[in-house]
Amino acid sequence: VGEFDFIRWIRTTTPSAAEVLVGPGDDCAVLAAPARPLLVTTDVLTEGVDFLVRECGAFAVGRKAMAVNLSDLAAMAGTPVGAVVGVVFPRAHPIDPQELHAGLRDVADAFHCPIVGGDTNSWAGELVVSVTVFGTLKPGRQPVRRTGARPGDRLFVTGPCGGSILGRHLHPTPRLREADALAEFVHLNAMIDVSDGLSQDVSHLLAESGCGAVLTAERIPIHPDAVTLAARTGRPPLDHALGDGEDFELVFAVSEADAAKLRGGSPVPVFEIGRCVADRGLWLETGGDRRPFTPTGWSHAIG
Amino acid sequence: VGEFDFIRWIRTTTPSAAEVLVGPGDDCAVLAAPARPLLVTTDVLTEGVDFLVRECGAFAVGRKAMAVNLSDLAAMAGTPVGAVVGVVFPRAHPIDPQELHAGLRDVADAFHCPIVGGDTNSWAGELVVSVTVFGTLKPGRQPVRRTGARPGDRLFVTGPCGGSILGRHLHPTPRLREADALAEFVHLNAMIDVSDGLSQDVSHLLAESGCGAVLTAERIPIHPDAVTLAARTGRPPLDHALGDGEDFELVFAVSEADAAKLRGGSPVPVFEIGRCVADRGLWLETGGDRRPFTPTGWSHAIG
């Protein structure tokens, strides 16, 4: 690769955003004061957990690292302002920083999120990519939190889930445009992105909101990848749709009145998957038969 | 350790800052709109490069990770607003997350920088701690950049340098208070923190400013650690002061008039180490004998 100042290069190749007030060599990025609240989210992606760089290439790693952070911003119906990137390169096997950068930029540019700074190092370990995205809210909007779902609310998801491990997990599309369109159209009581698994993330949302939900098995949108994977694992496709994770779709709760509005014509694809109930817990209803359902998927707990 | 939600715990134990608008479970932290420009800086610290956790302990790792980021903010005379933390824990040997958190908080609290969110994971690799700090500027202040040094300016450093590897590198004090006091007292034309090595960081500042400098050997403040280390390495203590790095002092350039003001009584300890010249390059003057000096210290370039 030769000597290469990754961050300086990122900063000098980022289209001059009016908000970026300092140059590539400074200690901090400086952005114009956002007129509205500041949203901040960060995710650290690592070799063997989030990607296998020797299989997928550095471009895909860059794309995923930026996309999963923008997905968290989408989950609060935020608008991107900028991002900083920290990369730790492995010394043992070279990774093309320009390829990684191209992947980061590919997604960042598509969602108007200038990369304004960062940090690079190398070490004896494997590739680590840390992204922090900051954003704001459109005028008059409140951040959509996980806490606002209420009994009687209807639950929707923006797309089919399951089987992302077959490759889709490397190419998520942050649902920023969908969140924006939905926030214009209805009042989003609560929202979360599907990273840990549809049933797991619904449970996170319910736990924060202090209620429960009944999911309707027949209504869960199953991705073709879930069907393909099910043929290999022998498990039902629905299991994969409910448990696989890294779909990066949005799950949200709206009032019955807003649900009717969405059924009448949503500005973006949405699938109604269930309803919130007062009793805490999660149930799966199959052909009218309701049974308690233990959420499956990824756990962030430190064991 | 048992199951432990590190980020939730951080958020719930952070003293309620008026700026923090959302709860521990949400996808983004939300802060009140800063009235002035937003400064952002990020640094990723890794095992074997920035610390040896089995020797220094998780508390020291947390302290250092927060301090080096706040040091970058100090270098622009910024004021902390908040921080997010990303941690990747090694699966192979357990690290106490509460100890790590206590270290992060120890420094963050001392400088009124609430930890408002973050991300944790575990992997087969070693410990990684990524911190992103955002800050702002006091009313009427401009960010102090690296670009503003001019021929004739005087260079100062806030403390003695060298030998930090003997242990001091794990316990840096971000010079936020010093930067603030200096920014009130004089006009800081350019500033940088000493992370890569005094001569290396002076060179970074000069490169951005488009000028050179003559450092006066007799005036470089040498830390006692540099003397101790010199006795082991056989190199002169001055070499260690100029090249060792991770001192996290601030180097800054001011006009001759402001230099006179500082000599007359600076609000914080400062050491005058040289002056800027029009010719690009770095020289070391020893007893009136001026020779070109090749900066020593850490390089971030990807080899």
Interface residues (C-beta under 8 A of the other chain):
Chain A: V1 G2 E3 F4 D5 F6 L21 V22 G23 G25 D26 D27 C28 A29 V30 L31 A32 A33 P34 A35 R36 P37 L38 L39 V40 T41 T42 D43 V44 T46 E47 G48 V49 D72 L73 A75 M76 G78 G82 V84 V85 G86 V87 V88 F89 P97 V116 G117 G118 D119 T120 N121 S122 W123 A124 G125 E126 V128 S130 T132 F134 G135 T136 P143 R145 R146 T147 I192 D193 H204 A207 E208 H300 A301 I302 G303
Chain B: V1 G2 E3 F4 D5 F6 L21 V22 G23 G25 D26 D27 C28 A29 V30 L31 A32 A33 P34 A35 R36 P37 L38 L39 V40 T41 T42 D43 V44 T46 E47 G48 V49 D72 L73 A75 M76 G78 G82 V84 V85 G86 V87 V88 F89 P97 V116 G117 G118 D119 T120 N121 S122 W123 A124 G125 E126 V128 S130 T132 F134 G135 T136 P143 R145 R146 T147 I192 D193 H204 A207 E208 H300 A301 I302 G303
